[in-house]
Amino acid sequence: MKINPVKISKQAIEEIKNIQQNKNIPEGYKLRIGIKGGVGCAGVNYVIGFDQPTEFDNEFEMDGVPVIVDKRHTMFLIGVKLDFYNGSDAKGFRFSKSENLS
């Protein structure tokens, strides 16, 4: 059994489903969570988007949302939390290193 290395908050799940329904995401596309950039002093940048799975991906489902993660990115995503913030000062997805998911 595969375990998704990323935790996704309820707020993020709701926004992802909203995007899937309202932004004409093509059939067969899944939420891709990954990294971009080096792993040196600056660390990595986390990225999300919708994409088709490849043979190099692990596939998961979280609360009805199909998720894909490149197998090479898995170790960098363990313990990462994806949340959605919708405040008066900003709105958007954000990543954090956290074991606690609210």
Secondary structure by P-SEA (a helix, b strand, c coil): cccccccccaaaaaaaaaaaaccccccccccccccccccccccbbbbbbbbbbcccbbbbbcccbbbbbccccccccccbbbbbbbccccbbbbbbbccccc
